[in-house]
Amino acid sequence: MHPKNISLVTEIFLLGFQNIDKLKIFFFLLLLIIFCVTVCGNLLIIMVVSSSRSLHSPMYFFLTQLSFSDILLTTTIVPNMLRVVLFEGSSLSFVGCLAQYYVFVASEALECFLLTLMSYDRYQAICNPLHYTTIIDIKFCLKTIFLFWLFIFSVILTFSITMSQYVYCGHNVIDHFFSDLDPILELSCSDTSLVKIESMILVIPIVLCPFTLIIVSYTYIIFTILKIPSVTGRQKTFSTCSSHLAVVCVFYGSIMSIYLFPNREGAKKIISLFYTVVTPILNPMIYSLSNRDIKQAFQKLMSKVSFGLQIS
């Protein structure tokens, strides 16, 4: 039973970005362009990998899953952000707010796991090439993806059960452009220490452990590459993991910046903008611009499409 004088929160108002009146239209158009390019770019990578037999390998399978994760993230965050920018704020149902946060957690967790899995794939390919095909096969890929999603759903279920026990009352305004954990918990009239402890514990298997495994994998990879006698051989081997390493640096660099500037005014919002909007568009650009196999498969796909159009 809740006290009668408590008004429960049923709708959330996202403030978004203040004091951008003169840049509002420009910022809106920029976000819209980024959104379209992100979705189209990641869909294109999925199509290119799916249509090219030469790319039917574990590394590119993981790349399609990474593109799916980026599409999931950007379609969850950006459309409502466009409303926030255009109308200088936007309302969202409380249930919709929680749903947005859960999808955000799922996509970010999946990206952490996928980047770790891709680094392990590169480790096996470079450091253990003779046994690569027996260790990394389609069964391994499907099993790991299934286990990742099972763990992610378990995490979301844990958060859902815990957060459903709280009473959300008082003000309903969030000074952010999407529904993140801390702003949601600020709306609660209950003691939220349990879910904060849960989130701190879950950072270990979702962020810290994957990042540690990536560092260990690349340490072995670098030592193996340095043992290659020819400079050309070292460059060729390193080029097979350079795209992935660039994506890792961008993704984890933005996440760690949150912890480097935890209380600085405006810093969290800017950094959140980077890893929710900028990172998903950088991933397909990094892989398409620096990966020769992707570019060749894309050219073949375009030639097939143009040939089909000519026949029709």
N, C-alpha and C positions, 0 to 999 in steps of 0.2 A: 504494500500500500504506500503510495507516494503522498506527501502532504498536499492538501488542496491548493495551497498558495504557490506551489511550484509549477511553472509553465514548461512543459516538456518541449524539447527542440524537435520539430518535424521538417523544417526547411533550413538550409544553409545558404548564406550569402557570401560569395567569394569576392573579396575586394580587388584582387589582382594587382595591377600596377597603377599607382597614383602619379599625378603630376606629369602625364605624358600627352596632354591635350593636343599640342602642336604636332606630335609625332604619332598620334593614334592611328591615323589612316595608313601611314607608312609602315608602322609596326604590324598592323593587321594584315596588310598585303604581303609583307615579308613572311609572317607566320603561315599565311595561306599558301604561298609559293613553297616554303619549306615542307609543309604538310603534304602537298601534292607530289613534290619530288621525292620525299621519303617513302611514301606509299608506293609510287610507281617504280622507284629504284629498287626497293626490296622485292616487290612483285616480279620485277624483271630478272633479278638474280635467281629467284625460285624457278621462273620459266626457263631461263638459260640452262641452269643445272639439270632440270628435269628433262629437257629436250636433247641434251648432249650426252651420248654414251661415254665419251671420254671423261666426263665429270662425275660419273656414277661411282664415286669413291667415298669412304667415310668422312674425309675432310670436308668435301663439298656437301655431303648430307648434313653435317653439323652446321655448315654455312647457311643452308636453307632454313634450318631451325632457328638460327640467329636472326635471319631476315624476318621470319614469322614473329619472333619475340619483339623485334623493332616495330613491326606493323601493329602488333597488339598494344604496345606502349603508346605509340603516337596517336592511334585512333581512339585511345582511352583519354588522353590528356588534351591534345591540341584542339579538337572541335569545340569543346567547352571553353577552352582558353581564348579562342577567337571571339566567342560571345562576351567573355570577360573584358577583352580589350575594346571591342566595338561599343559596348554599352556601359563601359566603365564599372564593371561588376556584373555578376550573374548569380541567379539563385539556382539551387540544386536541392532536391529532396534529401533528407538525411539518409534514407536507405540508398539512394543513388550515390551519395557522398562516400558511404562505406564501401559500396560496390566498386567505385572508382579506385579507392585505396587498395582494395584486395587485388584487383587486376594489375595495378601498378606494382605491388609486391611480387605477384606471380611473374610478371615480365622481367623485372629486375633480377629476381632470384634465378630465373631460367637463364638469363644472359651470363650471370656469374658462373653457373654450372657449365654452360656451353663453352665459354672461353677456357675454362679449366680442362674440359674434355678435349678441346682442340689443341691445347698445349701438350696434353698427354699423347694425342695422335702424332704430333710433330716429334715428340720425344722418341716414340717407338719407331717412326719412319727414319729418323736420322741416327739414333743411337743403337737401335736394334732392328736393322732393316731385314735381316734374314728371317725373323720370326714375326714381322709386321702383319702379314696377311693372315696368320693363324691367330693372332691376338686381337687385332682390330678387323672384325668382319661385320656383316649386316646384322647378325644376331646380337653382337655386342652393342652396336649402335642403338637398335630398337630397345634392348633391355635397359640400357642406361637412360635413354629418353623417358621410358615408362617409369623408371625409379625416380627420376627427377620430378616428373609431374606428380607422382604419388606423394613425394616428400613436400612439394609445394602445396598441394591440396591439404595435407596434414597441418602445415603451418597456418594456412588461411583458416582452417577449421578451428585451430587453437585460438587464434586471434578473435574469430567470430564468437566463440563461446565466452571468452573472457570479456570482450567489449560489450556483449549483449547483457551482461550483468550490471552494467553501469547505468546511472541516471544522467541524462543529458538535459540540462536546463539552463536558464539564464539567457545570456546573449547568444546570438546565432550567426555571428560574423566571423569569418576566417580571413586573416590578412595574408592570403596566398592565392595562387592561381589554380591550384588543384588540391585535392583532399589528402594531405599528408598526415602522418600519425600524430605528431605533436600538436598541430592546430586542432585536430579532432578531440584529443584528450583535454585540451583547454576548455572545451565546452561542457565537460563533465562536472557534476556536483559531487561525484563519488571519489574515493581514494583510488587513483589509477596506478599505484605503485606496482601492482602485480603485472599488468601488461607492459609496463616499462622494463621490469626485470626480464620478462619473456623476450622482449625485443632485443635487449642487451645479450641475452643468452643465444638467441638465434643468429645474431651477427657472426658468431664463431663458425657455425657450419655453413652459413650462406656466403659470407664475405671473407673472413680471415683464413679459414682452411683452404678454400679455392685459391685465394691469392698466394698463400704459402706454397701450394702445390705447383702453381704456375712458375713461381720463382725457382723452385727446385728443378722443375723440368727444363727451364731455360738455362740454368746453371750447367746441367749435364749436356744440353745441346751446344752451348758455347764451347765447353771443353772439347767436345767431339769435333766441332768445326775447326777449332784451332789445331787439331792433330792432322787435318787434311794437308798434304804437302804443297799442293798448288794453290795459288791465289785465285785462279779461275774456279777451281773446285770449291773453295771456301765461299766465294761469292755466290755461286750457283746453289749451294746447299742452303746458305742463309736466306736467299731470296724466296725459298719455299715457305719460310715462316715469318718473313718481314711484315706482311700484311696483317697477320694475326697479332704480332707483337705491337704494331701501331694501334690496333683496336683496343688491345689490353691497356696500353698506356693512357689512351683517351678515356676509356670507361672507368678504370680504377682511379685515375688521376682526379676525375670529377667527383667520384664518391668520397675519396679521402679528403678532398677540400672541405667537405661538410664538417668533418671532425677537426680540421685545422682552424676553421673560422666558425665555431659553434654559436657564438653570441654576437657576432658583429652585425650591426643593423643592415639589412638589405643583402648581405652576403649569401645567406641561405637561398633566397629567392632567385638570385642571379645564377648561383651554382646549380640549383634545381632546374632552371631554364636550360642550362647547358646539357645536363644528362637526360632530360626528358624530351628535348626538342633537337638539340644540335647533334648529340651522339648518334641517334637513329639515322640521320641523313649522312653522317660521316662514314658509317660502316659500309654501305654499298659503294660509296665513292672510293674508299680506300681499296677495297677488294677489286673493283672494276678497273681502276686506273693503274694499279701496280701488279695485277695478276694477268700474265700472258694467256693462260688457258681460258680464263673468263672472257677476255677480249676476243680471242679466236672463236670461242663458242657463240659469243654474241654476234659476231660478223656472219657466221654460218646461219644463225637463226634469222637474222635480218635478210640474208640472201634468199632463204627459203620463203619468207613472208613476201618479199618483193616478187619472187618468181610465181608464187601462188596468186598474187594480185594481178600479174600480167596475164596469166592463163584465164582467170575469171573475167 
